[in-house]
């Protein structure tokens, strides 16, 4: 039961269904959260939030408070130059009930080693699945589910580890790496949106398998460098139907996973395919995955085009919000991954070049950058060091990000420094 209560009535043990304010007006990990202690209550009250909606089925109740309707959505605008963009405050621990105990967050440098092993195993899984589909076989649910569970645990420990490794890929392995990275991003985004554990895992499975139908598309069409003909484009579009058929014929694949994969090319204005669905005719998870899928495709190097900087990809998504994509979902995705994703290479106004290693939770435009190269001297630094762009004093204070750089143009391998 959803109830509207005064913020002063909140107590530890309650579950907030919606904070009843805009997405830039609070620093929490999504608009839904468990009230774990009095400090959380004080933070909400001090933010000036007067009333919130609680879910009495997920937490304790307040006697005498009537049930209310679901709160209205709030609309805000994104500007990637706005220094007031707020990041989510990440809790130190998360309870995740899919057979896992409490998962403790760890720094990037601790999770990166485990993330590398998970990525390597997941890439092998994707290759095996796609080779099986290419040969006319089906998906083994257990193998895929184990892979998604490993990804979920890594994201819980540190979402930047697998995310940063996902930016490192070869153009000739696009299909495999794209499937894996969409899964990683979908799990991170789903967690941010407050997906229940089963929905998080099922949508992760759908993300990992969302492009398996491409194995039935002729390879020369998939790798074509020039524009596709109308007939060729129709063949590519058929991969969605092929994906659905394979997933439905495979034993034990969840219905939610099938639906998420099947609808990820639909658009809220009805311009998508295969069914031309509009608005809420498209599942919430599929709408989220559509954003993830397009973002990864835009920001990835292909054999026929260069990689688009993440800021430009996010700006394009924002321009399409309200027509192709749900506006609030796009805004939440921007908050989820940050303006400057971990693992990306940036140039500072000083001429120093570094790798994003951590977001500052209060200032997404001022992350922590690991300096590895000096563009003015065209030389790598002797000993890499970190600059916190949000700091008022200390080394690098006052420096700012001037823009993204392509790692290969400076012969930088980000994975060496993470």
N, C-alpha and C positions, 0 to 999 in steps of 0.2 A: 504494500500500500504506500502510495506517495503522499506525503504531507508537507505542507508549507509551515515552517516554524521560524521564530525569531532566532537570530544568531546567538543571542545570549542564552537561549534554551539548549544549545548544543552541549552534549556530554560525551566523554570517551565511550566508545562502543557503538555510537550511532554511525549510520552510513549515509553520506550526503549523495543524493541522486543527482542534484544539479546545484551549483553555487549561485545560480540566479543572477549572473552578471556576464559581461562580455569577456571574450577570450583574452583580451589584453589587460583586464582589470584584476587579475589574480596571478600568483606565481606557482600554482600547484600543477601536479602531473595530471592534467585533464580536469574536467569539471565534476567528476565523481570521485569520491575518496572516502576511506574509512577514517573516522575521528579516533586517533590512537591515544591522544593525551590532551591535557589542558592547554599546552602550548599551541596546538593546532587551532583550538577554539579561540584563543587570544589573537592569533594571527588573522583569523577570519574577521573577528570583531574590529581589530585595528585597521583592517583594509577598508572599513566603512561599509561592509556588506551587511545589510540589516536583516534580510530574510533569506533562507535557503530551503530547498526541497530535500526531505529525507526519505529513505526507503526503509519502512519498518520490517520488511521481509529479510533484509540483509543486515540490519542492525537493531539496536534497542529503540523503543518507542518513547514518545512523550505523551503522557495522558492528557486527554481532553482537547487534542488538536485535530480539527476536521481534515478529511482528505481533500486534496485539491487536484486540479487538472495539471497535466504536464506543463512546465514553464514554456513560454514563447522563446523562439530562437532569437539570438542577438546578431546584428550585422555590423561588421567593422571593415576597415579598409587596410590593405597592406602596402607599405612603401619600404623597399629594401634599403633605403637610406635613412630610415627613421631610427634614431639611436635609442628610442624608448621602447622598442620591441622587447618583450619580456620572454624569458625562457622558463621552462618548467622546473620547479624544485623537485629534485629526485630523492625519494626516501632512501634511507640507509639499507632497509631490508624490505623484501616483498614476500608475502605469503602466496604460494602458487600451488593450487590444489589439483594437480594432475599426476599424483604419485610422487611429487617432490616435496621435500621439507623446505623450511625457510631458506631463501636464497639471499646471500649477502652481496651487496655491491662491492666491487673492487676497482682499483685504478686501472686505466688503460694498459699500462705497461705489464700488469699482472695477467690480465685477461687475453692479451694479444697472442701469447704462445698457445693457449688452449684454443683460441679462435682460429689460428692457422690450421691446427689439426682438424677442427670441425669443418672448416672450409674445404680442405683437401678431401675429406671423406664425403662431404655433401656433393662436391663436384663429381666425384666418382659415382655416387648414387644417381645423379642427374644423367650422366653419360650412360650408365647401365640401363636406366629407365627408357631413355630415348632410343637407344640401340634395340631394346626389346620391342618398343612400339614400331620402329622402322621395320623390324622383322615380322610384324603382324601379331606380336604378343600383347599382354596386358600388364598392368601395374601391380607390383607386390606391395600391398598396403603396409605390412610390417616394416619393410625397409624404408619407405617414405616417411612413415609416422615416427620412427626412431630418429631419422635425420631432422625432422621438424622439431621434435622434442629437444634435441641437442642445440638447435638454433635458438629456441625459446630460452633455455637455461643460460646460454651465453649472452643473449640480449638482456636478460634479467641482471646478470652480473655486471655487464657494461655494454650498453648499446652501441658505443662507438667502435668497439673492437672489430666485430664482423662487418660493420658498416664501412670502416676505413679500408679494410681488406677488399671489400667489394668494389672499390674504385680501381683496384689494380687487376687488370685483365688484358688478355690478348684479343686483337680484333678477330682472329680466326676461331675463337671459342665463344663468340657472342651468345649463341642460343643457350649454351650451358650456363655461362656466367650470368646472363640476364635472368634466367629462371631462378637461379640461386639468390641473386641480389634482390629481385622482386620479393622473394620469400622473406629475406632478412628485413627489408624495409617494411613489408606488410606486418610482420610480427612486431616490429618496433612501433609502427603506427597504430596497430590494433591495441597494443598495450597502453599507448598514450590515450587512446579513445575510451579505454576502460572496458574492452571486450572481456566477457566472461571466459574462463580458461578453455572450455570446450570450443567456443567460437574462435578463440585465438588460435588454437591448434588446427581446427578444421579449415579456417581461412588461410593458415600457413600452408596446409597441404594443397589447397586450391591454387595458391600462389606458386608453389614449387612446380605444379603440374600444368600451369595455365597455358603453356605453349607446346605441349607434347603433340598436339595435332599437326604441328608444322612438319613432323616426320613423314607425313603423307603428302606434303607439297614437294614438287620436283625441286631438287637441290639447285639447279641452274637458275630457277626463278628466285629462290631465297637469297642467292648470292649475286644477283644481277646488279650491276653498277649504274645502269641507266634507268630511266623511268619505265615503270611497268605498263604494259598495254592493258586495256580494259579487261580482256580475257584473263591475263595473268593476275591482275588484281583480284578478280573474282575467285581465282584458285587460292590465293593467299587468304582471303576472307573465309574460305571454307575450313581453315584450320580450327576455327572455334567449334564448329559442328563435329569435326573429327575428334577434338579434345573431349567433348561431351560424351560421344559414343564410347570412346576408350575408357573414360572414367566410370561410366555407368556399367560397362561390362566387366570391370575389374572388381574382384571380391572385396567388400568391406569399405570402399571409399565413401566417406560421409556425404550425404546429400548437400550439406552446406558447402563443402569443398567443390562439388560439381557445379553448383549454382554460381559460386563466386568466380570460378574459372570461365564458365559459359557466358557470364554477363560483363566481363571486364572490358569489352569494347563497346558497350552501350554508353550513351551520353544522355544527360538529363533533359536535353532539348529534343530528343528523339532522333538525332542525326547519326546515332551509332548503329551497330549491327551485332548479332544477326536478326534481332526481332524489332528493332526500332523502338525500344521501350523508352518511356519518359519518366522523369522524376522518381517518385517513390515506387514505381513499378519495378525499379532496379533495386536489388537488395542493398542494404547499407554497407555490408562488407564488400560487395562488388563495386560500389561507388568509390569506396576507399582504395580498392586495388587498382581501379582505373587511373587514379591520380599517381599511385606508386609506379605503375607500369609505364606511363608516359614520361614521368620524371627520369626514370632510369634509362629509358630509350634515348631521351634528349641529351642526357649528360654522359653518354657512353660513346667512345670512339668506335666507328664502324669502318669497314674496308673502303666505303665510298664517301665518308665524310669525317670531319674532325669532331672532337668532343666539344659540346657546348658547356661553358662555365655554369656551375650550379646556380649562381645568382640569376643568370639569363633564363635558365630552365624554370626556376621558380617564378620569375616575372611572367613568363609565357603562361604558366599554369594559372597565375592570378588573373591574367587578362582573359583567360577562358572560363574563369569561375563565374557562376551565375548563368552560363549558357551551356557549356560542355560539362562542367563539373560543379558540384555543390560548393557554394562560396565558403560556408563555414568549415567544410571538410578541408578545403585547400588552405585556409588560414591555420587550421590545426596541424596540417601536415608541415607547413612552414615552421611552426613552433616546435614540432616534434624533431625534425632533422637539423634545424638551425640554418642560419644564413650561410655559414661557412662550415661545411661538413668536415668531420675529423678525417685526416688523411689527405685532404686537398692541399695543394701548393699555392702559396700567395706571395705577392711582392709587397713590401711595406714602403711607405713614402720615403724612408731613409735609403732605399735601395737594397735592403737586406731581403733575402728570400728564405721562407721557412715553411714548415708543415704544421697544419692545425692539429693540435694534440688534445685540446680540451675546450669546451664551451664554458663561458662564465654565465652562471645561471641567471644573473640579473641583466647582463648586457651581451646579447648575441652578436653584436657587431664588434665586440672587443674580446675575442677569445685568447687562449694561450697559444703562442706560436713557437715552435722549435726552430731556431735559426740554424741553417745549414750552409748558406751560400751568400756571397756578397756580389751583387750584380755590377757594382761600380768597379770592383777590382777583377771581376770575372774569375774569382777564386772561391773554393769552398772554405768555410771557416775551419780553423784548426780543431776546435772543440765545440760541438754543437751546444747551444744553450737555449733556455726558455725565456720568452718575454711575455709577461701578462699585460696585454694592452689596456686592461681595465684599471691597472695600478696607477696611482697618482705620483708615486716616487719609485726610484729604483731603475735598474737597467732597462732602457727602451721606453721609459715613461714618456708619453706624449706622441709616440709613433702611432701610425694608423695604417690600415690595409689600403693599398692603392688598387689592387685587383688580383685576379687569379692568374696563375702561370701554368703552362703545360710542363709537367715534370721532365718529359723526354727532351724538351728543348734546352734544358739546363743539365741534362745527364744526371738527374736526381732520381734515386730509387727510394720513395717514401717508406717502404716497408723496412728499410735498414734503420730508420730512425724512430719507429713507433715503439 
